[in-house]
Amino acid sequence: MRNVDAAGLGIGDDHPPRIMGVLNVSAESPYDPSVYDDPGEAAAYVDEELIDEGADIVDVGLESANKDLDVLSADEELARLDTAVETLASVSGDAVWSIETRYHEVADAALSRGFDMVNDVCGFADPEMPRVCAAHDAAVSKMASPPDLERPGAIEDVDDIYAALSRNGFTDKTMLDPAFGGWSAAKTLADDRETFRRLREFRGYGRPLLVSINRKNFLRDVAGRSTEAALPVSLAATSMAVERGAHVIRTHDVAETRDAALIGATFARERTRSSGGSDGVAVEELDVTTTAEARRHLARLDAADEVADRAVVRTYELSGLSDEAVGALRAATAGHDATAAGGAAFVPAGTDRSTGAAADSADPVRGLLVGTPAGLAAVRDDVSGDSGPLRVVFEHIDATSK
């Protein structure tokens, strides 16, 4: 996973999660607490509500993302840039400043006038955007979008989102945003939930991830909350997103989101990371939990994906099997990438393993079945003729391992 330097702020696996606070200078923006058109008031808001509360990045929006509103032209966005630049000049706190735009002309002007990075909500639909960002040596967040400057983020299928992120390439300092939320009438709550569930797949590009999930309706709907009451569900999702590999969280609720992100980072599983030493050898353990995630990394390295189903391991605890069924399962796993845990593992649940004392004969037999998806599929095929408990075991596994 490459790290990105955004005006001195490190973003990536080697750094803590970063918080991107939001300032809007667009009167039509839907979330009133973040909307300002007076530079002095905007600067006070940034200092007190964003930077003092823990924001590492301030993202300035020049227009609303509301899909029902007309899209501003580059000239119309440029006309609003003065307010953003005056705000930046009036802020006393230290943060990286990001301009949210889809136009290379606006990005160029903002970067020339003090901004540090770009939040491109059209995913390089403007083919000049990567050139401008590279020329300024600026970090850029690239949001998944069709190649249409008037329809940002209107992608539903996760595989299409993944493909859209690669359109028009990357700069050395590109981060990726899979685009959650109501950018399109066609994008459903189920689409957003599927994207969130598969968030780790977007690490397959080996670049930092930015997510914008604060008070989004695909979360509000789960708990039946209004936007105003949706902070708890946003914080729960923030911790999950960071645990799944997100590096930047865009939010209107900076202090609370910062804490939730730190919890997600603290309890995420530690993975081996070793940069090249004197021997030139570097090791990085990838965050792979499904075969789809493995395929993303294999594709990035132009490797054949037939090994994807051997790149992850699944573990199941089984109970209620007879001795005969356990024996059949052990025999079926032989020669495959799977193991029915032997020895003392398949014993009645109440057995004292230190003394070997027998448990009540009514206790179910428990044990572990461990294997790669390919290995477990081979075992399933070997026991396909079984009409008893092993058939039931694999029916359960097949139903829950998609």
Residue, then its C-alpha position, 0 to 999 in steps of 0.5 A: m500500500r502506497n502512502v501519500d504525502a498531502a502537503g506534509l500530511g502522511i496518508g496511508d497504512d503507515h499513518p493514523p486515520r485522517i479526518m477531513g472536515v467540511l466547509n461549504v460556501s454554497a448556499e444550496s448545500p443541504y447541511d446548514p451547519s457547514v454552510y458559510d458565505d462570509p469569509g470571517e464567519a467561515a474562518a471562525y467555523v473552520d478554526e473552532e469546529l473543524i481544526d480545534e476539534g481534530a480535523d487534519i484536512v479542510d475540504v471546501g465545497l463550492e457547490s452542492a452535491n444534490k442531484d436535483l440541482d443544476v451543475l455549476s460550470a467551471d466559471e461559476e465555481l471560479a466565481r465562488l473561489d474568492t470566498a474560499v481563498e479569503t477564508l483560508a487566509s483568515v484561518s489561524g489553525d493548521a490544516v491541509w486545504s482541499i478544494e472539491t471540484r470536477y474541473h481542472e481550471v478550478a483545481d489549478a486556480a485553487l492550488s495556485r492560490g494556497f490550496d494543498m489538494v483536490n477532491d475530484v468528485c468526477g473521478f478524472a472525467d476531466p482528463e486534464m485533472p491528473r495533469v494539473c494535480a501532478a504539475h502542482d505535486a498535489a494530492v488528489s482524491k478521485m471519486a468513482s464516477p461516470p466519465d461525465l462532468e454532469r453526473p458524478g458518482a452515478i454508479e451502482d454496481v460495485d464492480d463498475i465502481y472499481a473499474a471507474l476508479s482506474r479511468n484516466g489513470f492515477t497520479d503518484k498522489t492519488m487517493l480513491d473514494p468509492a462514492f457513497g450516498g445519493w449522487s444518483a437517483a438510480k443508486t439504491l441503499a442496497d447498492d451503498r451497503e454492498t459497496f461498504r460491505r466490500l470496502r476492502e476490495f478497493r484496497g486492491y489498487g494499493r492506494p489510500l482510501l477516502v470515504s464520505i459516509n457521515r449521516k448518509n441515508f444508507l446508514r440512517d435507513v438501518a436505524g430509522r433515523s433522520t439526518e439530525a439523529a444519525l450521528p450514532v450510526s455514522l460513528a459506528a460505520t466510521s469505526m468499521a470503515v477504518e477497520r476495513g482499511a479506510h484512511v481518510i474519513r470525510t465528515h461534518d462531525v469532526a470530534e466524534t468522528r475522530d474518536a470513532a476512527l481511532i477506535g477502528a484503527t486501534f482494534a484493527r488486526e495488525r498486519t506485517r509490514s516491513s520496508g526494504g532493509s539492507d538486503g532490499v527485501a520488503v514484506e507487506e501482509l495484505d488485508v485479504t478476507t475474501t476471494a474477491e479481495a484477493r482477485r483485486h490484488l492479483a489483477r493489480l500485479d497482472a497475475a492470474d487469478e486462479v490462486a485467489d481461492r487459495a489466498v484466504v482461509r475459512t474456519y468453521e466450528l462444527s458440532g453434532l457430528s457422530d464419530e462416523a461423520v467425523g471420520a468421514l470428514r477427516a478422510a475427505t479433507a486428506g489431500h486438499d487445502a483443508t483440515a478437520a482438526g484432529g486429536a483432542a479438537f473433536v471431543p465432546a464439548g464438556t471434556d476437560r482437556s487437561t485431565g481427559a475426563a469424559a463429558d456427559s455423553a449427551d454433549p455434542v461433539r465439537g471440532l474445527l473445519v479449516g481450509t481455503p475456499a478451493g480446498l473446502a469446495a473440493v471436500r464438498d465435492d468428495v462428500s457430495g453423495d452423503s445424505g447425512p450430516l456432512r451434506v448439511v454442514f456444506e449446505h450451511i457453508d455454501a449458504t454463508s460463504k458468498 
